[in-house]
Amino acid sequence: MSLRRVGRLVAMVLPTLLWLSCGQVYRPVVLPCTVVGIPGCPVETPPIPSSFHAVFALSANAPNHPAGALQIDVSGDSIMAATPTSDESQANLGDVPTNAAILPNDSRVFVTSAGSILPGGLDILSSFSTAPDSPFGGGFGPVTTVGLPQGSRPVFVNTVQNNAVYVANFGTNSVSAVNTSSNLVTNTASVGLNPVALAETPNGFKLYVANQGTSQATSSVSSLNVADLSLNTVFGFSGTNPVWVVARSDSQKVYVLTQGDGQLVTIDTATDTVTGSLPVGAGANFIFFDPHLNRLYVTNPPTGTVYVFSDTGGPNDTPVQLAAISFGTGSAPCPLGCTPTSVTALADGSRFYVASYQTASSCPDAFVGSSSACVIPNLTVFNATSFALQYPTATTQYPNAPMMRLLTAPFGPGQYAVPPVGSCVSPVLPALYAPGATRFRVFTTAAADSSHVYVGMCDAGFIADIITTGSNTNGTGGGAVPADTLVTDLPAAFGVCTLPSCSHAATITAFSIKSNVVTFQATNQFAPGQSVSISGLTMGTYLNGVTLTVLATGLSGSQFECYFPSADVSQTSDSGAAVPSVPTQSPIFLLTGQ
């Protein structure tokens, strides 16, 4: 055989051998966390290799500054892509983000922004291509923007198709169809007063609109034929202030939640007739539909109640109530009283999760201080079969309550509360939702493979990443990792600081350390919860380069305190600087990808 023929044979065989050898090799994740203890990296447990899945987060910025979106690599416990948030960007997600949706094929994410509530702001629908599963971290595709008529004030986007999305326009009482290929509005239909939520039936035939109105007389539900957005008459609806709507997997029923009079309304999609209504209390805000167990979960923040319904089996196929779980004062899930705002469930049918929060005018967490108010974000885990509480482990359990603590590095050790952010406060009856308000102070969703649950914490500016794939016996057992363990907090994109102290570094003239609290002598304008970076110290060099959180206790115009684990140090004259750090944006909504 000639050398030339041998060379050709080797050239053909070698690629085949290389291909065969790659079958079981896990690809490295984007932005890997390899050093324990770095902020944003897992502290206790390493990532578990698994198939590629993604979750998306939408966050709000300071007024007149662009919103942001993140793509989270589920198995890597890391952020693998982010949209531009600079005002100088050629395209961004708008200044007043309200809602987001992903195409069924996971190729693009769409975001509504009701920018016209701000002077000179624009009403837009933005979209970007999702990041592929790649070790090279390609990131999102360019952001494209569809302009909507000024005053449209879009607040919701929904679709079950890949070639079209539908937008609810709060300001013009209309719904628009947008072609996802041309990025053009192809049709617009008038609906009721103040549309706030949409649900397209999975078969793609009809689109239902919750029209919030301002009273019972102006509240309504619209039924649109997807083909041409022509209207159908909905018979028998009499609820007040519809706020959310979901469609059943078989497309035969839709469920509408009314906030004003607190009803879960069933509509038969074949006849567009109301077939039943169940009480859930005034103020109810959200429905989660679980297609795996055929359940509906309803949260009611004012009454502190979570309702669970089976969505088949009742008269006229009306849901049957399985449980009404109290989160009020003295309850098992939350002895001190919580405000539940959203629910998610694992696709494996084992557990469901309730995201809630507590507020305190005098904060019990020393990191914030008793002289300040605070918000405590929580996550409570339930067994989906028995409805029993699934307690987290002792290291992640909030004291005296079966709730998972959601703050870890870069927050202080043991910290469980954060200072409140005014823009994160949600409307409470009799106030109704309007563009610019935050619907969900805390919001939760689960990964498609049931391996993780995420909680967006608006006030904290972070997204809690909880792993669920360990032993599931009340957080203990012989598994590789305990069930439902907080792995890390993923930061939203950097925001814009509006505090007076943001542009004023403080000059340190002395410091001391006592009981793991460092007191800096420095003229400052800092606020509790603000992050500062220390530099320039000659004697306290171990503090240089460290980012610390300003405590409410001991804060005055001439000094500030921060938690810092160290042996005691008497007051030492040392010159340095404390530079305010840029805060993160506020996560307001999460989406589950494939």
ZICORKA-V309538 format. One record per backbone hydrogen bond with DSSP energy under -0.5 kcal/mol. NH is the residue of the N-H (numbers start at 1). CO is the residue of the C=O. E is the energy in kcal/mol with one decimal. If there is no record, write none. Layout:
# ZICORKA-V309538
NH&CO&E + NH&CO&E
This chain:
# ZICORKA-V309538
6&2&-2.1 + 7&3&-2.4 + 8&4&-1.9 + 9&5&-2.1 + 10&6&-2.4 + 11&7&-2.1 + 12&8&-1.4 + 13&9&-2.3 + 14&10&-2.5 + 15&11&-0.6 + 16&12&-0.7 + 17&13&-2.1 + 18&14&-2.2 + 19&15&-2.3 + 20&16&-2.3 + 21&17&-1.5 + 22&19&-1.3 + 23&20&-0.9 + 25&22&-1.1 + 26&24&-0.5 + 32&29&-0.5 + 34&32&-0.7 + 36&34&-0.6 + 37&42&-0.5 + 38&35&-1.5 + 40&409&-0.6 + 41&38&-2.6 + 43&487&-1.2 + 49&47&-0.6 + 55&72&-1.5 + 56&591&-2.9 + 57&70&-2.0 + 58&589&-2.9 + 59&68&-2.8 + 60&586&-2.7 + 65&62&-1.3 + 67&94&-2.7 + 68&59&-2.0 + 70&57&-2.1 + 71&81&-2.3 + 72&55&-3.5 + 72&70&-0.5 + 73&71&-0.5 + 73&78&-2.7 + 74&53&-2.1 + 74&72&-0.8 + 77&73&-0.9 + 77&74&-0.9 + 78&73&-1.3 + 80&71&-2.7 + 80&78&-0.5 + 81&71&-1.0 + 83&69&-2.0 + 89&86&-1.4 + 93&67&-0.5 + 98&112&-2.4 + 99&112&-0.8 + 101&110&-2.1 + 103&108&-2.3 + 104&161&-0.5 + 106&103&-2.4 + 109&128&-2.3 + 110&101&-3.2 + 111&126&-2.7 + 112&99&-2.2 + 113&124&-2.1 + 114&96&-2.1 + 115&113&-1.2 + 115&122&-1.1 + 117&114&-1.5 + 118&115&-2.2 + 121&118&-2.3 + 124&113&-1.8 + 124&122&-0.6 + 125&146&-2.2 + 126&111&-2.8 + 127&144&-2.2 + 128&109&-1.7 + 130&107&-2.1 + 134&132&-1.3 + 137&134&-1.0 + 141&129&-1.7 + 144&127&-2.7 + 146&125&-2.9 + 147&145&-0.6 + 148&123&-2.2 + 152&149&-2.1 + 155&168&-2.5 + 156&168&-0.9 + 158&166&-1.9 + 165&178&-1.9 + 166&158&-2.2 + 167&176&-2.6 + 168&156&-2.5 + 169&167&-0.6 + 169&174&-3.1 + 170&153&-1.7 + 170&168&-0.8 + 171&152&-2.6 + 172&152&-0.8 + 173&169&-0.8 + 174&169&-1.4 + 175&189&-2.4 + 176&167&-2.3 + 177&187&-3.0 + 178&165&-2.8 + 179&184&-2.6 + 180&163&-1.5 + 183&179&-1.8 + 184&179&-0.7 + 186&177&-2.5 + 186&184&-0.5 + 187&177&-1.1 + 189&175&-2.6 + 191&173&-2.5 + 193&218&-0.6 + 196&210&-2.8 + 197&210&-0.9 + 199&208&-1.8 + 201&206&-2.4 + 202&248&-0.5 + 204&201&-2.7 + 207&224&-2.6 + 208&199&-2.6 + 209&222&-2.4 + 210&197&-2.5 + 211&209&-0.8 + 211&220&-2.4 + 212&194&-2.3 + 212&210&-0.8 + 213&193&-2.4 + 219&215&-0.7 + 219&216&-0.6 + 220&211&-1.9 + 222&209&-2.1 + 223&232&-0.8 + 224&207&-2.9 + 225&230&-2.8 + 226&205&-2.5 + 226&224&-0.6 + 228&225&-0.8 + 229&225&-2.7 + 230&225&-0.5 + 232&223&-3.0 + 235&233&-0.6 + 235&272&-3.0 + 242&211&-0.6 + 243&257&-3.2 + 244&257&-1.2 + 246&255&-2.1 + 248&253&-2.9 + 251&248&-2.0 + 254&267&-1.9 + 255&246&-3.0 + 256&265&-2.6 + 257&244&-2.8 + 258&256&-0.5 + 258&263&-2.4 + 259&241&-2.9 + 259&257&-0.5 + 260&240&-1.7 + 261&240&-1.0 + 262&258&-0.7 + 263&258&-0.8 + 264&278&-3.0 + 265&256&-3.2 + 265&263&-0.7 + 266&276&-2.6 + 267&254&-2.6 + 268&273&-2.8 + 269&252&-2.2 + 269&267&-0.6 + 272&268&-1.9 + 273&268&-1.1 + 274&235&-2.8 + 275&266&-2.2 + 276&266&-1.0 + 278&264&-1.8 + 280&262&-2.8 + 281&262&-1.2 + 283&259&-3.0 + 284&281&-1.4 + 285&299&-2.2 + 286&299&-1.0 + 288&297&-2.8 + 289&287&-0.5 + 290&288&-0.6 + 290&295&-2.7 + 291&289&-0.8 + 294&290&-0.9 + 295&290&-1.9 + 296&309&-2.5 + 297&288&-2.7 + 298&307&-2.4 + 299&286&-1.8 + 300&305&-2.4 + 301&283&-0.5 + 304&300&-1.1 + 304&301&-0.5 + 305&300&-1.8 + 306&325&-2.4 + 307&298&-2.8 + 308&323&-2.7 + 309&296&-2.7 + 310&320&-2.9 + 311&294&-2.4 + 314&318&-1.0 + 317&314&-2.1 + 318&315&-1.4 + 320&310&-2.4 + 322&308&-3.4 + 323&308&-1.6 + 325&306&-3.3 + 326&324&-0.6 + 327&304&-4.0 + 330&335&-2.6 + 331&328&-2.3 + 331&334&-0.8 + 333&326&-0.6 + 337&328&-0.5 + 337&334&-2.0 + 338&327&-3.1 + 339&357&-2.4 + 340&338&-0.6 + 341&355&-2.6 + 342&355&-1.3 + 344&353&-1.9 + 346&351&-2.3 + 349&346&-1.7 + 352&382&-1.9 + 353&344&-3.2 + 354&380&-2.5 + 355&342&-2.3 + 355&353&-0.5 + 356&378&-1.9 + 357&339&-1.0 + 358&376&-1.9 + 360&374&-2.0 + 363&369&-0.8 + 363&372&-2.7 + 366&364&-0.6 + 368&365&-1.5 + 369&365&-3.0 + 372&369&-1.7 + 374&360&-2.1 + 375&418&-2.9 + 376&358&-2.9 + 377&375&-0.6 + 378&356&-2.9 + 379&404&-0.7 + 380&354&-2.3 + 382&352&-2.7 + 383&388&-3.2 + 384&350&-2.5 + 387&383&-2.2 + 390&381&-3.2 + 391&389&-0.8 + 396&393&-1.4 + 397&393&-0.8 + 398&403&-2.5 + 401&398&-1.8 + 402&332&-0.6 + 403&401&-2.0 + 404&379&-3.1 + 405&396&-4.0 + 406&377&-0.6 + 411&408&-2.9 + 415&412&-2.2 + 418&375&-2.3 + 422&420&-0.5 + 424&421&-1.9 + 425&422&-1.3 + 431&428&-2.1 + 437&434&-2.2 + 438&425&-0.7 + 439&437&-0.6 + 441&439&-0.5 + 443&456&-1.7 + 445&454&-1.8 + 447&452&-2.6 + 450&447&-1.8 + 453&466&-2.4 + 454&445&-3.0 + 455&464&-1.8 + 456&443&-3.4 + 457&455&-0.5 + 457&462&-2.4 + 458&441&-2.3 + 458&456&-0.7 + 461&457&-2.1 + 462&457&-0.9 + 463&490&-2.6 + 464&455&-2.6 + 464&462&-0.5 + 465&488&-2.6 + 466&453&-2.9 + 466&464&-0.6 + 467&485&-2.7 + 468&451&-2.8 + 469&451&-0.6 + 471&481&-1.4 + 473&476&-0.9 + 476&473&-1.3 + 483&471&-1.4 + 485&467&-2.0 + 487&465&-3.0 + 488&465&-1.1 + 489&409&-0.7 + 490&463&-2.9 + 490&488&-0.5 + 492&461&-2.0 + 495&583&-3.4 + 502&499&-1.8 + 503&500&-0.6 + 504&501&-1.7 + 505&503&-0.5 + 506&578&-2.5 + 508&506&-0.7 + 508&576&-2.1 + 509&521&-3.0 + 510&521&-0.9 + 511&572&-1.9 + 512&519&-1.7 + 513&569&-2.5 + 514&517&-2.5 + 516&566&-0.6 + 517&514&-1.1 + 518&562&-2.9 + 519&512&-3.1 + 519&517&-0.5 + 520&518&-0.6 + 520&560&-3.0 + 521&510&-3.4 + 522&520&-0.8 + 522&558&-1.8 + 523&507&-0.5 + 524&557&-1.7 + 529&550&-3.2 + 530&527&-2.1 + 532&548&-2.7 + 533&579&-2.7 + 534&546&-2.3 + 535&577&-2.0 + 541&539&-0.7 + 543&540&-2.2 + 544&541&-1.1 + 545&534&-3.4 + 546&543&-1.8 + 548&532&-2.8 + 548&546&-0.6 + 550&530&-3.0 + 551&561&-3.0 + 552&368&-0.5 + 555&552&-1.3 + 556&559&-2.6 + 560&520&-1.9 + 562&518&-2.1 + 563&549&-0.6 + 564&516&-2.5 + 569&513&-2.5 + 572&511&-3.1 + 574&509&-0.9 + 574&572&-0.5 + 576&508&-1.5 + 577&535&-2.9 + 578&506&-2.5 + 579&533&-2.7 + 579&577&-0.5 + 580&578&-0.5 + 581&531&-3.0 + 585&493&-2.9 + 586&60&-2.7 + 587&585&-0.6 + 588&58&-2.9 + 589&58&-1.4 + 591&56&-2.9 + 593&54&-2.3 + 593&591&-0.6
